[in-house]
């Protein structure tokens, strides 16, 4: 409940006019400019990424990646995949709109599969081919006090993805997202 409210609040915050950049309609030119790829799970990840003191000054292009996970034990057919895909498109459109609204280039890519890490690893070469200076980002929720449910619900996916991508030659940064209870 609190995290959904945080998502809603963060999508409506302004970064101020001094952070606006031209080029929201197309990728920023120049091979020396970084191109982050962002694996986001919620709007707060995008907001916190742009609010980071280094990211907006270093990166101008944002490509949001998402993986829709098919639960094979509850799979009900092709309609379920299409519903999942439609949901992903809608969520990612919000992220793209958010960064474009702040003057940055944004696009989204998604795939559906049974293993988040493997699907993401499969997406990385295509993204790196389009943007040679790619840097992948992910957010990891950090709680003041860990408990069984936090560990169960907010797993280590970001760190597993980081390990897989780094060892295949793609830099990835996991940014902590502090959750205040």
N, C-alpha and C positions, 0 to 999 in steps of 0.2 A: 504494500500500500504506500509506504513512504517513498520507495524507489520510483514508483509510477508518478507520484506527485513531483518528485525531483526532476524526472524526465520532462514533464509538462512545463515546469518553471524554467528549466535551462533552455528549452527551445525558444522561449519568448524573451530571453535576455538580450540586450544589445551589447556589443563589444565597443561601441563608440566609433565615431567617424575616422579617428586617426588610424584605425586598423583596416579600413576598407582598402581593397586592392582592385585595380582594373583587371579584366581578363576572366570574369566569371563565366563567360560564354565559351572559352576555348582554353586548352592547356597553355600555361605560361611557356614562353620560348626560352631557349638557352639550355645547353647541356649541363651547365654548372648548377642549375637550380634543382633542388631535391624534389622528389615526387613521392610523398608518403602514400602508402596504401593502408587503409585503416580497416581493421576487422572490428566492427562495433557490435555491441549487443543492445545498447540502449542509447537514447539521445544524450544522456549525460556524458558518454564517452566522447562524442563529437564536440560538445560544448567545452569540456575540459581540455580537449586537445587544442582547440583554437585559443583557449584562455591561457595556455602554457606560455611562459615568457619567451621561449626559444622557437617554438613551432611556427607561429605566424610570420616571424621574420625570416625563417629559413625555407619554409615550404609554401608553395603557392598552388599546387595541384593536389586534389584529394580524390582518391578512388576508394569507395567503400566496398568492402567485400563481406559477403555473408554466406553462410552455409545452412541450408535447411536440412534438418536431420529427420530421416524417415525411421520411425520406430517399426522395425520389421515384425515385432510381436503383435502389433496392432494395425498393420498395413491393411487398407481396405480398397486398394485399387488406384487406377490412374486419376480419378477425381480428387483423391486425397493429395496427390503430388501437385496437381494444378492449384488446389486451394492453398497449399503451402507456398507454392511459387508466387501466387497472387499476394499473399501476406508479406512475403519477403520484398516484392516489388514496392508495395505500399510503404513499408518501413524504410527502405533504402531511399525512396523518393523524398521522404522527410529530411534525411541527412543531407542529400544533395541540395535540396532547396535551402537548408540551413547554411551551408558553406557558401553557396552562390549568393545568398542574401547578405553575406559579409564580404563579398567581392572576390572570392576565390573560385577557381575552376573546380567543379565536382562532377563525378559520374559514379555509377554503381554497377557492380557485377555480383552475380550470385549463382550458386549451383545447389542442387539437391542431391543428397547421398546418405549413406548409413554411417559414415565415419568422418567427423568434422575435420580432424587433422589431415587425413589422407586427401579429402576433397580440397581443402585449403592448399595443401602442398601441390596438388595438381593445378590449381589456379595460378600459383606464383610465377611459373615460367611465362605464361601468356601476358601477365601484367608487366613483368620485367622486360619482355620484348617490346612492349609499347612505351614503357618509361624506364630507360636504362639506369637512372639514378634512384631507383626505388628504395624506400625504407618502409618496412611494414610496422604498424603500431597495433597494440591491443591494450585493453584496459583490464585490470585485475582489481576486484573489490577487496578492500582492506578494512577489517572491522577492529574496533578498539579491543575487543576480547573475542578470541576464536572459541567456537564451540562446535559440537558435532554437526549441528544443522548447517552452520556456515560452511564448514568444510564439505559437507555433502552437496549443498545447493550451489555453492560458488567454488567449483572445482579448479583444477589446475590446467584447464584447456589452454589458456594463454601461454603458459610456460612450456607445455608440450608442443604447441605450434611454433614457439620461438626456437626450441631445440631443433625441430625438423627443418625449419626454414634456414636457420643459421648454418647447419651442416650441409645444406644444399646450395649455399652461397648467396643467400638473401638475408640482408640485415633486418633484424626485428627488435623493436623496443617494447617492453611491457611497462606500461605506466600505471602506477598504483592510483586507485581511486578510493579515497578515504570515505568511509561511511560512518556518519555520526548517528548514534542511536539515542 
